Amino acid sequence: MSQTRILALVGSLRAGSINRQLAEAAAQTAPEGVEVDIYDGLGNIPFYNEDIDVAGQVPAAAQALRDAVAAADALVLFVPEYNGTIPAVLKNAVDWASRPYGAGSIKGKPVAVISASISQNAAKWAHGDTVKAVGVAGGSVVESAHLHFGTIGQRFGEAHPREDAEALTQLAAAITELVAARESVNA
Ligand SMILES: Cc1cc2nc3c(=O)[nH]c(=O)nc-3n(C[C@H](O)[C@H](O)[C@H](O)COP(=O)(O)O)c2cc1C
């Protein structure tokens, strides 16, 4: 069986991001034959602007994201919550991947959404808004692969999520669901 490539987009740019650490743990725990690559460079992509989204002249950072999304078999989005919703950097990535209209690289791509924040609400507002945006953008949201991590400051403040057996089990299950959804799309 060929390798399944999953692209992880992380909605926090900070070096110590726990969402990024969760993505790292997902990469570590992915089953045999599945590769999870964390996309670096979301912070370099200009804000979406139709005036600069011109065929053949798309900014390199935006084109690189589109190419990476197109090359992936599925996406997993790691979403913190900023002021009750999706962080701008992640929404910007979804917007770039949604165009050209009707033919964006996210179209038909299986997408899992995993949210994590310091509150007990576990970034569920941001999660819901991300699911909505991904669906409108044309992605195929995989509900069975969703996860929510709350009170992450306490839970992962001292230890990386890769040292948390329960988190690893949950992340492995989510990735397995995402791969299964991708295989059913291709069946
Ligand atoms: C601008 C800003 C707004 C935030 N708003 C929320 C919020 O609405 N709800 C919440 O649970 N956490 C909120 N937080 C706290 C984040 O949950 C916390 O910083 C979390 O660790 C971010 O994820 P990261 O560790 O991957 O960077 C906010 C943080 C920032 C910087």
The ligand as an SDF file (V2000), in Angstrom:
LIG
                    3D

 31 33  0  0  0  0  0  0  0  0999 V2000
   -5.4000   36.8210   21.1010 C   0  0  0  0  0  0  0  0  0  0  0  0
   -5.7820   35.6450   21.9750 C   0  0  0  0  0  0  0  0  0  0  0  0
   -7.1100   35.3750   22.2010 C   0  0  0  0  0  0  0  0  0  0  0  0
   -7.4790   34.2550   22.9470 C   0  0  0  0  0  0  0  0  0  0  0  0
   -8.8040   33.9520   23.0930 N   0  0  0  0  0  0  0  0  0  0  0  0
   -9.1600   32.7890   23.6770 C   0  0  0  0  0  0  0  0  0  0  0  0
  -10.5170   32.3650   23.6710 C   0  0  0  0  0  0  0  0  0  0  0  0
  -11.4120   33.0220   23.1690 O   0  0  0  0  0  0  0  0  0  0  0  0
  -10.8100   31.1630   24.2440 N   0  0  0  0  0  0  0  0  0  0  0  0
   -9.8400   30.3640   24.8000 C   0  0  0  0  0  0  0  0  0  0  0  0
  -10.1540   29.2830   25.2780 O   0  0  0  0  0  0  0  0  0  0  0  0
   -8.5390   30.7500   24.8160 N   0  0  0  0  0  0  0  0  0  0  0  0
   -8.1840   31.9340   24.2770 C   0  0  0  0  0  0  0  0  0  0  0  0
   -6.8610   32.3180   24.2470 N   0  0  0  0  0  0  0  0  0  0  0  0
   -5.8760   31.5060   24.9570 C   0  0  0  0  0  0  0  0  0  0  0  0
   -5.3950   30.3190   24.1180 C   0  0  0  0  0  0  0  0  0  0  0  0
   -6.2790   29.2440   24.3530 O   0  0  0  0  0  0  0  0  0  0  0  0
   -3.9980   29.8980   24.5730 C   0  0  0  0  0  0  0  0  0  0  0  0
   -3.1030   30.9500   24.3300 O   0  0  0  0  0  0  0  0  0  0  0  0
   -3.5620   28.6360   23.8630 C   0  0  0  0  0  0  0  0  0  0  0  0
   -2.4450   28.1170   24.5420 O   0  0  0  0  0  0  0  0  0  0  0  0
   -3.2420   28.9110   22.4200 C   0  0  0  0  0  0  0  0  0  0  0  0
   -2.7670   27.7530   21.7860 O   0  0  0  0  0  0  0  0  0  0  0  0
   -1.1980   27.4990   21.5160 P   0  0  0  0  0  0  0  0  0  0  0  0
   -0.6300   26.9850   22.8060 O   0  0  0  0  0  0  0  0  0  0  0  0
   -1.2030   26.4590   20.4550 O   0  0  0  0  0  0  0  0  0  0  0  0
   -0.5670   28.7880   21.1160 O   0  0  0  0  0  0  0  0  0  0  0  0
   -6.4830   33.4250   23.5240 C   0  0  0  0  0  0  0  0  0  0  0  0
   -5.1370   33.7340   23.2960 C   0  0  0  0  0  0  0  0  0  0  0  0
   -4.7840   34.8060   22.5190 C   0  0  0  0  0  0  0  0  0  0  0  0
   -3.3060   35.0830   22.2630 C   0  0  0  0  0  0  0  0  0  0  0  0
  1  2  1  0
  2  3  1  0
  2 30  2  0
  3  4  2  0
  4  5  1  0
  4 28  1  0
  5  6  2  0
  6  7  1  0
  6 13  1  0
  7  8  2  0
  7  9  1  0
  9 10  1  0
 10 11  2  0
 10 12  1  0
 12 13  2  0
 13 14  1  0
 14 15  1  0
 14 28  1  0
 15 16  1  0
 16 17  1  0
 16 18  1  0
 18 19  1  0
 18 20  1  0
 20 21  1  0
 20 22  1  0
 22 23  1  0
 23 24  1  0
 24 25  2  0
 24 26  1  0
 24 27  1  0
 28 29  2  0
 29 30  1  0
 30 31  1  0
M  END
$$$$
